[in-house]
Amino acid sequence: MDKLIIEGGSPVSGTLKISGAKNSALPILAAALLADGPVQIHNLPHLNDITTMITLLRCMGTEITIDEKLGVEIDPRSVNELTAPYELVKTMRASILVLGPLLARHGVANVSFPGGCAIGSRPVDIHLKGLEAMGAEITIDEGFIRARSNGRLKGANIVMEKVTVGGTENLLMAAVLAEGTTVLHNAAREPEIVDLAEFLMAMGAQIEGAGTDTIRVHGVARLNPCTFNVMPDRIETGTFLAAAAAARGKVRLTHTRADILDAVLVKFEEAGAHLSIGDDWIELDMKGNRPKAVSFRTAPYPAFPTDMQSQFTAMNAVAEGKGTVVETIFENRLIQVHELNRMGADIILEGNTAIVTGVEKLTGAPVMASDLRASASLVIAGMVAEGITTVDRIYHIDRGYECIEEKLQQLGANIRRVPG
C-alpha cells in the first residue's frame, strides 16, 4: 500500500491545471447508459473511481474505447447484463448511479446494496421511494436492490425528504425517459447536477430548473449520441487554494471556474488571501502572510461544501486566531482532527463542531488517512509542518485527486510517493 512522504516547509508557488470533476464525471458516465448510440465524454480525471465506473459499464456489456487523454467513447447498445455486482459496488458507492439509467432504459436493474462509509450514513431510501413513485417495483433480495418496471416509467411529483445529490441524480436520469412530466422538489443544487443535466440535454432530454431546488423533466422516447466535456473540479480547485493559503504561498489555477466556488472564495478572502479571477483561472496570493482563522458551517450548495471542510480545518490549524468549524452533512467528517492534533494542532471537538486555535507551526508525524478529503487535509498539514510527515492509506486520496503528489511538486512541495 503506497504512502506519501512529505518534508514540510518548502515555499509554495506556481501554476496548475485543474482536472475534470469526479463528482460530475461519475453520474455522466452512468447516464451514457441512456443513449441510443455512442457518446463521447472528454476531460475525465485520471482517478480510481473513474476506472471503477468504466469497469462496471464494461461488465454490463457496454462497448468502451479510451483514447490517450482518457477521453472515452461509450456505446451502450451492446448492454447485455443488468446487474451491478457487489465486487465493484463495495469499492465505490457511486455505483448506485447506474440504478436509474438501467431501469429507465431496460426496465430492469439489479444493483448490489452500497456498504458503509467512513464519513457517515448515506442511505439510498430516497432514491428507491422516488423510483417507486415513478412506477417501479423494488425489492431488496440477497443484498441486491432489484428494480422492475412494467413498460416505461411514469412521470411523478416527487418530494425528497432531504437534499441528496445522488438521489437527485438517479431520479433525474430515470425521469428523462419516463412517460410524462416528473417534478423533483427539494432537489440538490450542486454545479455537478447542472453538468449532468447539460449532458442529458445534449442527448435530447427536456429539463428545466437544474441548479434550483425544483427540477422539471419532460420525458422523451429516446436520447441521441453526443459529445460532452466534463466541468472542472471545484473541490480540487479549493484544495490547492487551501494548500497555498496554509503555506503562505501563491498559486494560479487554470482550466477552472470561480463562479461555482463563491462560498469558498469568500472564506479565503476572510483568511487574508489576495484573489484575482479570470474566465477560466483563479490566482491566490498570501504575500508571505500567515492566514487568519475563519469560522464556517457546512451545508448543501450554494453554502460552504462539506468536501472543503477538512482542508480549511488544516489551514485553520496554522492560522492566526481561533476558528469554529461546524459540520452538518456527515456525522464523522471531523475524523481527521485526531490526526492533526498528533501533529501539534490545537483542535477541540465538541460533537459536530471543531474549535481550532491556530498554532505557529505543526510537527511532522506518521498519520493515517480515513477518507478522501481527510487525506487532503493531512497532506496540507504535512506541507506546512516541520520535519517529515508520512501519510498512510493514500488509496483514499487516489479516489479523488489526479496525481496529487506530482501537482504539488510543481508548486515546490517536497513530496513523494513510496510503496507501502
N, C-alpha and C positions, 0 to 999 in steps of 0.2 A: 504494500500500500504506500503510495507516494506521500512525501512530506514537502513542505515549503520551509526553507531555511532563510531567515531574514536577519541581516545585520542592520540595525536601525541607525538613524542619524544622518543619512545621506540627503543632500539637497534634492528637492523635487521640482523639476521644471521640464516643460516640453509640450509636444503636440501629439494627440492620439486620435485615431479614427474609431468611432463608436460602431459596434456591431448591430445587426438586426435584433429586434426584440424577441426574446424567448417566449414571453407570455402572449405575444401576438402570433408568432410562428406556429406554436403548437396547435391552437384551435384552427388556424388556417390550413395546416396540413390535414387535420381531421376533416375539415369542410370540403377538401378536394374529393372526398368520397361521394359528394352530392352531384358531381358533374356528369354530363353525358358524353364527355370526351376528355382528352388530355389537357391538363392545366400546367402552366409553368410558374414556379414560385422562386423569386430571387431575394437576395440579401438575407438568407438564412444564417444564423450564427453557427459556428462550429462547436457544438455542445453535445454532451452525452444524452441529454433529454431529446434533442432533435434526432439523434441517431436511433434512440429507442422508438420514437414515434414512426420513423421511416421503417424500422424493422417490423413494427406492429402492422403497418399498412401492407407491407410485403407479405407477411404471414397470412393475410387475408386474400392474397392473390393479386393485389394491385401491382401493375407494371410501373416501375420507377427507374428513371435514368437520372444519374447525378453527374454534373459537369465538374471541372476542376475548381470552381469557385463555390461549390456546394449549392449551386442552383439546381433545382430538381424539376423534372417533368413527371407528372403523375397521371396515369391513365387508369381510372377506377372501373372501366368497363369489364375488366377481367376478374373482378372480385368474385370469389367462389367459396369464401369462408367467412361466416358472420359472427365469429367468436373472438373476443379479446382475452387471451389466456392469462392465468394468474402469474406465470413466469415473467411476463412483461409488465402487467399492471402493478405488481408489487414493487417494481423498481421506479415507477413514475405514476403518481396519482392522476396526471393529466390524461392518461389513457382513457379515463371515463368519458372524455370528449368525443369518442367515436360512437357513443350510445345514440345520441340524437341523429347524426347523419346516417348511420346504418338503418335505424328504424324508419326514417323518412324515405330513404331511397329503396330499401329492400323489404320493409315490413317486418323484419326480424333483427334482433340484436341480442347477443349474449356476451355480457361484459363481466369479468371477474370483479367481485366487490373490492373496492380500494381498501388498503390496510390503514394502519395508524400513521401518525405523523408526529415528528419530534416537537413541532411548534404548537400542536394542539389539535382539537377536534375539527374536522372538516366534513360534516355529514352530507350525504347526497340525497336526502329525502326530498328537498325542494326540486331537484331535477326530476325525480320519479313522480311526484304529485303533478307537476306541470305536464309531463308526458301522458299521464293518465287522464288529465283534463282534455287532452287532445285526442282521446280515444284509444290509447294504448292499453293493453293488458300486461301487467307487470307482476312477476313472481320472483321471490328470492329462493334459489334452489341450489344446494350444494356449493354455496359460496359465490354463486353467479346471479347477476341481475339478468333475468330473461324477459325481454320485451317483445310483444307481438302487436300487430295492428291488422285489422280486417279491412284491407284496402288502404287508401290514403288516410293519413292523419287528418283531423278536422281542426279548423281554426277555433280558438278558445280565448276567453278572457281570463288571464292568469294573474293572480296577485301573489307575488312571492313574499313569504313571511319575513324574510330578512334579505338584505342586499348580498347577493352572491355572484361573483364573477363567473365561476364555472357553470353555475346554474343558468345564468343569463345566456352564456354562450351555447350551452347544449340546447336550450329551448329555442333560441334564435335559429340555430341550424336546423332543428326539426321543423320549425314553422315555415321555412321558406318553400318547402314542397307540400305543405298541408293544403287542404281544400278550404278556401275561405280566408278570413282575416283572423290573425292572432294578435292580441294586445298583451304585452308584458308590462305589468305595473311593478313599481319598486325595483326596476332594473338597475344593474350596475352601470356606472357612467364612465368607466375607465377608458383611456385612449385605445387600449387594445381591443375593447368591444367595438369601437368605431372602426378600427382597422379591419377586424373580421367582417363587419357589415359592409365595408367598402369592397372587400374581396368578393363577398356574396353578390353584391350589386354588379360587380364587374362580370359576373357569370349570368346576370339577368334577374336576380332577386329584386323584389319590390319591398323596400324597408324605409320607414320613416321614424325619426326620433332617436337614432343611435347617438349616444352621448348625453341623452336626457334620461330621466327615470321612468319614462313611458315610451316603449318601442312598439310600433305598429307594423305588422308584417302581412302583406297581401300575398298569399301563396300562389305559386306558379307551377305549371305542369312539369317543367324541366329546366335545368341550368346548363349553360353552354361553356365550352372551353374558354380560357382567358389566360393572360399573363399578368403577374402581380408582383410588386416589390414590397417586402415586409418593412414596416416602420422601424425607426431606430429605437434602441433600448434605453428607456428613460431611467431605469434603475442602474444600469451600467454607467450611464452618464453621471448620475448622482453619486455613485460610489467613487468614481475617480475625482470628482469635485471634492468630496469629503476627504479623500486621501491627501489631496493637495492642501486643503484648508488645515487639516490637522498638522501637516508637516511645514506649515508657514510658507508654502511654495506657490508656484504659478503653473497653470495648465491651460492649454487651449484644446478643446474637444471639437472635432469636425464630424460631419455626417450625423448630426443630432438636431434636436428641436427644443427650443426653450419654452414654447407655448404649452407643452404638456408637463412642465415642471414648476409651475408658478408657486405652489405651496413650499416646495423645497428651496427654490432660489431666494424667496423672501427670507427664509431662515439663514441661508448663507450670508445674506446682506446684514442680518442682525448679528451674525458672528464676526462681522468686520471685513468680510471679503469685498473686494472691488470686482464687479462683474461687468463684462462687455458682451453684447449679444448681437449676432447676425442672423441671417435667414436660416443657415444650417450649421452654426457654430456657437459655442459658448466659451468665454475665457474668464477664468477666476484667478485673481492675484491677491495674495495676502500681504504683499510688500514686506515680507520677512517678519510680520507680526504674529503673535500668538492669537488664536481665535478666542472670541468671547463665548461663554457658555450660553446656550439657548434652551428655552423650555418649549415643549410641544406635546400635542396629543394626537395619536394616530386615529384615522377614521377613513371611511371609504372616499374615493376620489369625488370631488377635487380637493379634499383635505389632505393632510400630510400622510404619505403612504406608509403602511406598516413595513413594506420592503426596504425603507430607508431608515428605519428606527435604529437598527444595530449600528450602522455606520455613523450616525450622528451621536449615538451614545459613546462610541470610541473617540470621536472628535471632542465631545464634551469632557472626556476623561483628562485631556491635556489642555483644556481651555482655561481662561481666566474667569473665576466666579463659580456660581452654582446654577445648574440647570435641572429642571424636573421633567422627566420623560414618562408619559402615561400611555401604555399600550392597551388599546381597546379591542383589537381584532383577534389576536391569538393569545391564549392564556399562558403559554410557555415561551413567548418570544423574547423575554428578557433573560433567557437562559445563559447568554454569553457573558452576563455581568460577573458571574463567579470566576470565569477565566480572566477577565480584565482585572479583577481585584487581585488575582495571583500575580499580575504584572505590576502591581503597585497602585492601581486606580483606587479612588475613594468613592465607592458607589454603595448606597444603602437601598436595599429592596424592601418595599412595603406593598405586598400584593402585586397589583399590576402597574406599580409606579416605581421608577428608579430615580433616586435623588443623587445627582452626580456633582461632586465637588472637584473641580479641576485641580490637577497637580502639575508641578513644573515639568516632571519627567516620569516616564514609565521605565520599567526594567525588563529586559528580555527574559523569557521563561519558556519552558515547554508547555504548549497549550493544545487543547483538543477541540476541533470543530464539531458542532452539534447539528447545525443545519446550514443551508446555503448562505443566508445573509449574515448569520453569526460568524461564519468563516471569514467573510469580507471584513467584519469589524476587527477580527484578530489580526488579519494581515495589516490593516491600517495601524493598529496599535503596535505591531512589530516594527513597522517602518519608522515610527517616532520614538521607539524605546531605546534605551542604552543597552548595548550588548546584543546577544543572539537570541532570537525567538524561533522556536520550531513549532510549526502548525501541523498537527497530525489529522488524519481522516479528511484529507482535502478532496476526496471524491465528491463531497458536498459542493465545494466551490466550483468544481468542473461541470456541475449540472447547470450553472447559470452564468459563468464568466468564461469567455473565449480567450484562452492563453493569457491568463491574468498576470503570470509572472513575466512573460515577455513584454506585455504592455507596460507594466510598472518599471521594468528595466529601461524602457525607452524614456521614462521620466527621471531616470537616475537612481532608482531604488536598487539596493544591494539585496537581491532576492533570487533564489534558485530552487529548482525542483530536484529532489533526490529520491531514489527508490526507497521504499519503506524497509 
